[in-house]
Amino acid sequence: MADIRNIVILTGAGVSAESGIDTFRGGGGLWERHRVEDVATPEAFARDPDLVLRFYDMRRAAIQEKAPNPAHAALARLDADWAGELLIVTQNVDDLHERAGARRVLHMHGTHLNAWCTACDVRSRWTGPLIDRPPCPACGQSALRPDVVWFGEMPYEMERIYAALRSADLFVSIGTSGAVYPAAGFVRDARELGLRTLELNLERSQGSAWFDETRLGPASELVPAWVEEVLA
């Protein structure tokens, strides 16, 4: 690791699963109880906003009852102690990275704990329900929606992510299925740029073949061990 200076880390649902947050694609996951088309598209929100708002109100309440696990804590330690550039790009819409203490975090799919006003385009921290159509704190209009990226929408800050990859030496993917683009394509971009690539996952992902190395096991075990190696 002596030649590694700048690191980009991608985290997915597998990092938060051990904190008790449901994944979307695993057995018993959220998509088995709700169709994507019913709760996670702009069309669904236009068709049945009450269903969508209740779904996200429940998710918002649930994540606030969860706590960071050792994987989140280890990445927060890396964030605090790593002298080089570091960017933790998360597909997760919980705030467990931040609650563990990480600061260099980018939520490419948004966050449950924000509400986005479609009238004035302001995003406000939000911990309560949206079903009763509360007014926007900025403009006073009742035009709030969950600040999450739905299928068919563009993830946030893609240019910043690609810029970080271009200046990185190492790309690490943790707890991701490798099924959702554009995040699933980051490893290919990293390989083309000449970065080292490492996957830490419970099982091989759809993109495992693109990584230089894959380590399999629970994130709460793999991530602390890897961080120990990096900081040694």
Secondary structure, DSSP 8 states (H G I E B T S, - for coil): -TT---EEEEE-HHHHHTTT---SSSTT-HHHHS-HHHHSSHHHHHH-HHHHHHHHHHHHHHHTT----HHHHHHHHHHHH--S-EEEEE---S-HHHHHT--SEEETTEEEEEEEETTT--EEE--S--TT----TTT--S-EEEEE--TTS--TTHHHHHHHHHT-SEEEEES--S-STTGGGHHHHHHHTT-EEEEEESS--TTGGGSSEEEES-HHHHHHHHHHHHH-
